Amino acid sequence: MQRGYRYALVAPVGRSFDPDFRPDLTPPEMLRLGVFGGKYMTDCADEFPASWFAKAKLSPERADAKLNFFGVAASQPLSEWRRKGWIHSDDPRGWFQWYCRYYRGRRLPDEDARQIKRWAAIRRHIRQLQANCERGDLFCRKRQRQALLHWAYDSRKL
């Protein structure tokens, strides 16, 4: 956890989500599949249950696209996220950190609404896969599929 940051867990783990937020994957499932080149949150694993990291594909040194489920890079650097104003001060690692904390039961109404809106906007990639790929063809648009995994959409089902 970042130094000096504390938060209350006010909802049951993995439950009581906003009705507009229905992710396909839990944070531990995402980590096991391989997201963010394995680099995401390797420096703050103590904040989350050890079971989340038991079979996680992690790279403590630097991001390694080979660890991603689809074996491709599909992320912008954190510096770009900051430049675009996507980072909230409570979650300096971005959307996935927000999701992990939300999943555990933290609620920040304004930030939750903003992040859920961002999550919903990613659905456009699902429509592109459906329009351009044969169902189940995991080699079609691998970057888009990986990006969807980063947002807790299970693109393996498309």
C-alpha positions as CSV (number, residue, x, y, z in Angstrom):
1,M,0.0,0.0,0.0
2,Q,1.3,3.5,-0.7
3,R,2.8,5.2,2.3
4,G,0.2,6.8,4.6
5,Y,-2.8,5.7,2.6
6,R,-5.5,3.9,4.5
7,Y,-9.0,3.0,3.5
8,A,-12.1,1.3,4.9
9,L,-13.5,-1.9,3.5
10,V,-17.3,-1.2,3.7
11,A,-18.7,-3.9,1.3
12,P,-18.3,-7.6,1.2
13,V,-15.4,-8.9,-0.8
14,G,-16.4,-9.4,-4.5
15,R,-20.0,-8.3,-3.8
16,S,-22.3,-5.3,-3.6
17,F,-21.0,-3.9,-6.9
18,D,-22.6,-1.0,-8.6
19,P,-25.3,-2.6,-10.9
20,D,-23.6,-1.0,-14.0
21,F,-20.3,-2.7,-13.1
22,R,-20.3,-6.4,-14.0
23,P,-16.7,-7.5,-14.7
24,D,-16.1,-11.0,-16.1
25,L,-12.9,-11.6,-14.2
26,T,-11.8,-11.1,-10.6
27,P,-8.4,-9.5,-9.8
28,P,-6.8,-12.9,-8.9
29,E,-8.1,-14.4,-12.1
30,M,-6.6,-11.6,-14.1
31,L,-3.3,-12.0,-12.3
32,R,-3.3,-15.8,-13.1
33,L,-4.1,-15.2,-16.7
34,G,-1.4,-12.7,-17.2
35,V,-2.0,-9.0,-17.5
36,F,0.2,-5.8,-17.6
37,G,3.3,-7.8,-18.5
38,G,3.4,-9.2,-15.0
39,K,4.7,-5.9,-13.6
40,Y,1.5,-4.6,-12.1
41,M,1.5,-4.2,-8.3
42,T,4.6,-6.3,-7.7
43,D,5.6,-3.6,-5.2
44,C,2.4,-3.6,-3.2
45,A,1.4,-7.3,-3.0
46,D,1.3,-7.1,0.8
47,E,-1.9,-5.0,0.5
48,F,-3.9,-7.9,-1.0
49,P,-4.5,-11.5,-0.1
50,A,-1.5,-13.8,-0.7
51,S,-3.8,-16.1,-2.5
52,W,-4.2,-13.6,-5.3
53,F,-0.5,-13.9,-6.1
54,A,-0.1,-17.7,-5.6
55,K,-0.3,-18.5,-9.4
56,A,0.1,-15.0,-10.7
57,K,2.3,-14.3,-13.7
58,L,4.6,-11.7,-12.3
59,S,7.8,-9.9,-13.4
60,P,9.3,-7.9,-10.5
61,E,12.0,-6.3,-12.7
62,R,10.1,-4.9,-15.7
63,A,7.0,-5.6,-17.8
64,D,7.3,-8.7,-20.0
65,A,4.7,-9.0,-22.7
66,K,5.4,-12.8,-22.9
67,L,3.7,-13.1,-19.5
68,N,0.4,-11.6,-20.8
69,F,-2.2,-14.2,-21.7
70,F,-2.0,-13.3,-25.4
71,G,1.7,-12.7,-25.3
72,V,1.5,-9.2,-26.6
73,A,2.0,-5.7,-25.1
74,A,-1.3,-3.9,-24.8
75,S,-0.6,-1.2,-22.2
76,Q,0.4,2.4,-22.3
77,P,3.1,3.5,-19.8
78,L,2.0,4.9,-16.5
79,S,3.4,8.2,-17.5
80,E,0.9,8.4,-20.4
81,W,-2.0,7.5,-18.0
82,R,-0.9,10.4,-15.8
83,R,-0.5,12.8,-18.8
84,K,-4.1,12.0,-19.8
85,G,-5.5,12.5,-16.3
86,W,-6.6,8.9,-15.9
87,I,-4.9,8.5,-12.5
88,H,-6.7,9.4,-9.2
89,S,-4.4,10.3,-6.3
90,D,-5.9,7.5,-4.2
91,D,-4.9,4.9,-6.8
92,P,-1.6,6.0,-8.3
93,R,-1.3,2.7,-10.3
94,G,-4.5,3.3,-12.1
95,W,-7.6,1.4,-13.0
96,F,-6.5,-2.1,-11.9
97,Q,-5.5,-0.8,-8.5
98,W,-8.9,0.8,-8.2
99,Y,-10.6,-2.4,-9.2
100,C,-8.6,-4.5,-6.7
101,R,-9.6,-2.2,-3.9
102,Y,-13.2,-2.0,-5.1
103,Y,-13.3,-5.8,-5.2
104,R,-12.0,-6.0,-1.7
105,G,-14.8,-3.6,-0.5
106,R,-13.5,-0.1,-0.6
107,R,-16.0,2.5,-2.0
108,L,-15.3,6.0,-3.1
109,P,-18.6,7.1,-4.8
110,D,-17.3,9.8,-7.2
111,E,-14.2,7.8,-8.2
112,D,-16.1,4.6,-8.4
113,A,-18.6,6.2,-10.9
114,R,-15.7,7.6,-12.9
115,Q,-13.9,4.3,-13.1
116,I,-17.0,2.3,-13.9
117,K,-17.7,4.8,-16.8
118,R,-14.2,4.2,-18.1
119,W,-14.7,0.4,-17.8
120,A,-18.0,0.6,-19.7
121,A,-16.4,2.6,-22.5
122,I,-14.0,-0.3,-23.2
123,R,-16.9,-2.4,-24.5
124,R,-16.3,-0.8,-27.9
125,H,-13.4,-3.3,-28.3
126,I,-15.8,-6.2,-27.7
127,R,-17.9,-4.9,-30.6
128,Q,-14.8,-4.7,-32.8
129,L,-13.8,-8.2,-32.0
130,Q,-17.3,-9.5,-32.8
131,A,-17.4,-7.6,-36.1
132,N,-13.9,-8.7,-37.3
133,C,-13.1,-12.1,-35.7
134,E,-14.5,-15.6,-35.9
135,R,-15.9,-16.6,-32.5
136,G,-13.2,-18.4,-30.5
137,D,-10.3,-17.3,-32.8
138,L,-7.9,-16.2,-30.1
139,F,-5.3,-15.2,-32.7
140,C,-7.5,-12.5,-34.1
141,R,-6.7,-9.0,-32.7
142,K,-4.6,-10.2,-29.8
143,R,-3.8,-6.7,-28.7
144,Q,-7.4,-5.8,-28.3
145,R,-8.1,-9.1,-26.6
146,Q,-5.3,-8.5,-24.1
147,A,-6.5,-4.9,-23.5
148,L,-9.9,-6.3,-22.7
149,L,-8.4,-8.7,-20.2
150,H,-6.7,-5.6,-18.6
151,W,-10.2,-4.3,-18.0
152,A,-11.7,-7.5,-16.6
153,Y,-13.5,-8.5,-19.7
154,D,-12.9,-12.2,-20.6
155,S,-12.1,-11.9,-24.3
156,R,-11.4,-15.6,-24.5
157,K,-15.2,-16.1,-24.7
158,L,-15.6,-13.9,-27.8
